[in-house]
Amino acid sequence: MSGICGILMLDGGPADAEAGASMLAAISHLGGDARGSWCDGPLFLGQQSRWITPEEQGEHLSGVGLPEGYMIAFDGRLDGRDELTVRLGIPNPCREPDSRLALSAYRRWGEACGDYLLGDYTFVLWDPGRRRLFGCADPMGSCPLYYIRKGALFAFASEPQALFRHPTIERRLNWRKLARLYWPATVLMDKGRSCFEDVERLEGGMCFALDDDRFVLRRYWTLDQDAVWEGTHDDYLEAMRETLYLAIADRMRSRVPVGALLSGGLDSSSIVAAAADLSRADGRRLATFSAVTDPQLSKAKDERGYIDAFASHPGLERVFVTAAGRGPFDDLDRILAHRDGPMLTSRHYLYAAFAAAARERGIRVILDGAGGEQGPSLHADALYLIMLRKGQWHKLARELRLRGRHERRSLLSLIRQWLIRPMVRTLPGFEGRGGGAPVNPYLNEAVVREVLGEELEETRARVAALRRPAKDLRNGQLCAIEAVRTRRGGGFAGSGVVGMTWPFHDRRLLELALACPEALRLHDGYDRYPLRIAMAHRLPGGLAWRTSKGPFSPDYRERYDRQRTAMARRLPTVRSGYPALVDATALRETLLGGGGNDQMHAIPFAVYLLQFLSLHG
């Protein structure tokens, strides 16, 4: 993964090369292997390169070897290269870097090139014949790209802070976007808007074309909500397993070692089992990184018992990470300096520890099992209510009875959770009877009302709509995938040369998961059944049939308690700017008092927002 930036003067005037160089310097932490820039007339392009794949070693942004006049700044990795090169008529084995293949795809298919590309990528290229700047992001928006149009200036960069290095671009906060964070669910809305005024983010599955002052933004990829699997159930499960292995293999195409997170859950264990098979086939070892507690510091129970199922698995180097002394309020200035907003997991300290352990082993890419629950291991609990409405009494009773046996729960508790509560949520006026969307109590409601004005009720209605149950399981899956689109990339922010990739968000795997036969989604009392059965013979220790899952950071509350008093004392020195969106007094009192049930989400988020405002306000 790399960092890219650029400037295009729409009036034909010369690009400010000095400003471009400053923008490029601002993303130097995203590179480390090479730095390249190109400036000609109205266009400046820059790239900080971090070489991951064998083909890109030695590459840096330049016009050498490209068709006359073409230039491309590329961040990421293309998958399915063999199939792509066949389509492009390029002989295999192909030694061209992914950036050249992306350019060849554009020259072959024009603005429709995204339809033929797989992987995690963002690129921006210059088409000299059409005098056009074209940009494209992969379907899930794995590699961020921010852009701004201001008069005759168009500028883009992998991080918004790089844009503010241009002398004519002022850093101004988008107070309406920030005020909407009063409802946490609004992170799922308006994902193309950043927390900075006039700065947009190129969403996943989107491309743009800019020529003659005409800017066209287009969605080139959406999931087919009518997709149907035409083969047998056995064929589907085999296709699921093959596609998962293919997605992982493509992400392991690396000139340096690759690692994987292992939490002991179904998703991460499936990734590790498949990646270990692929590593052994290539004669390599796979390092896995697991978060565990230090028994001398914590009495919290971790997932080591499940992680140890891989103890005798061949080809693995298991690395246990305790992140001793770390907590949710560490390194906030450094992390938030690189981010588009305060949206940050409160367990970010574990990702920092994973990245540090990976760097010690020369690892630049870590496979992450996040995302399985939107795809192959989708929770199919909505099917219980569907069975009830369809009058499938016998099937419903059997599935609930078997699930109760697997999870050691009473039938009544399952009925309450999977039938009664979902039905209540569908009743008219549910939001008005206490079922409305949660709010963050540490944001100042009066300020939110003042900032949003007439948009307040519209925002409230949109948030309430997000809370309503999906009309069917497939629609629910589409909503779940859309919810995480463009929100990837937060875990390792600011961690230097270590990036993360998500095999479960592979385009091929998502398309296959959406076409899953309904009979396979919930079977014999197990949800997430397709991935369970597909990996049953590859997962050790019965992990395929595990129905429980412990917290990612089991000692989180202890870490929070160790840091909350010091954080409370630092709050008065943090400026919230105008308007005073965060109620710093209430936040400080809660930190000093403990925080109750808000200690993992609402309180850290309010702290992160206050810190973000202090840095950028």
C-alpha positions, 0 to 999 in steps of 0.5 A: 500500500502507498500514498498518492496525491495530485493537483489539476488546474482546471483553467489550464494554469500551471500546477504549483509544484512546490505545493504538490511537493508539500502535499507529498511530504505530508503522506511520507509515512505511507511510503518508505521505499520510493518517492516520485512526482511528476509535474507538467503544465496544469497537472502534478502527481505524487506517490509515496511507494511502499513495495508489497507485491513482487511486481512493484519492487523498484517502481516509483511514479514516473512516465518511464515505460508508459504510453506517451503522456499517460501518468498514473498514481496507484495505491493498493493491489490488483487481484485476479491478475492471470484472468485480467492479463488474458482479457488484456491480451498480455502474455503470462507470466506478467511482470508488470506492476499493478499500476500498469495493469490498471492503466492498460485496463483503462486504455482498453475499457475506458471509464468502465475499467472498474468493472474488470478490476479486483483487489484493494486499490485506488488510482488516479490517472491522466489521459492526455488525449482527452485531457481527462483526470480519472479516478477509481476506488475498489468496491469496498473503498479499502484505500482512502482517497479525498478530494476538493474542488475550489475554483480552478483547483482540483486536488486529491490525496490519500489523507485529508491533511495533505490537502491542507498543505496547499496554500489556497486550501483552508482547513475548516471543520464540517460542523454539520457532519460533526453535529450529526455524530450526536447519533452514532448511527450517522457514521453510516450516512453520507460517507462521501462527506468528510469531517472537513468542509468541502473535502469529499471522500471517493466512496467504494465502488465509485469512479470520477472523470474530470475534464473541461471543468466537468466533474462526473461521479459515478457508481460502477459497482453494486451487488446484485440483490437478485443473485441466485445460486443455480447449482447444488448446495454441495457445489455452493459450499465448494465454490465458497471454499475455493473463493475464500482460498483465492481471496486469501491467496491474492492478498498473500502475493507479497515480496515480504512476510504476511501475518494474520490476526487470530482471535479464536472466533470463526472468521479469523480462524478460517482466515488463518487455517486457509492462509496456513495451507497456502503458506505451507504450499509456498514453503513459508511460515505464517505469523499469527497475532492474538490479543491475550491478557497478562495474568499478572495484571488482569483476571479477565478471561481471554480466548487463549483456550480457543486460540490454542487449538492452532498450537500444533497446526503446522507452519504457524508462528503464534505471537501473543500480544498483551499490549501491557500498559496500553489503553483507549486514551493512548497516542490520540494526537498521533492517530487523529492527525491522520484521520478524517474524523473521530471515528476510531475503535476504542481498542485501537491500542491492540492494533498498534501492538499488532503493528509493532509486533509485525514490524519486528518480523518484517511483516507489512500486511496483516490479514484481518477476519473482520467482515465475515459477518457481512458475507460468508458468515452472515448471522441469519437470525432474521430467518426465525421471524420469516419462518414464523410469518410463513407458517413454517412452525415445524422448521422454526421449532426444530431450529430453535430447539437445536440452537438452544442445545448448542448454546445451552439456552432455554427455548423461552430466551431464544423466542424472546431474542429472535421473535418477540424483540424483532416483532416489537421493533416493527410496530408502528410508533416504535421509535416514539416509545423509547425505541429511537436511535441511541444518542451520545449523551456527552454531546451538547444537544442544544448545540446540535440543534443550533448547528443542524437547524432545519436538518435536525428532523430530517437527520432524526428520521434518517437515523430512525430508518436505519434502525428499522429491521430489514424487510428480508434477509437479503436486504439486511445483508445488503444493508450490512455490506453498505454499512462498512463500505468506505469505512475500512482502514481505521485499525492501523491508522498512523502505524507506519509500514504495516497495513491490513487487508480483509479477505471477506470483503473480496468482491468475488466472495461478497457476490457469492455470499449474497447468492447463498441458498436460504436453506444453507443460511440457517441449518441444524441450529447453526447460523453462519452455516455456509462458512462453518461447513465449508471450513469444517475439515480445515479448522482444528479443535471443533472451532467450526462449530463454536457458538460463543465469542469472547470480547476482542479485548477482555481486559478493556475495562481495567485498561480504561479504569487505569487511564480515565482519571488522567484523561479527565484531568487533561480534558480542561486543556483540550479546546473544543472550538466553537461551537462547544459540541462536546459537554466537557464538564459532563464528560470529565465528571463521568470519567472521574466517576467510572462511566458505567456502560458507556465506557467502551463506546460513548465516552471514548468517542466523546474524548476522541471528538474533543481531541479531534476538534483540538487538533483541527479546529 
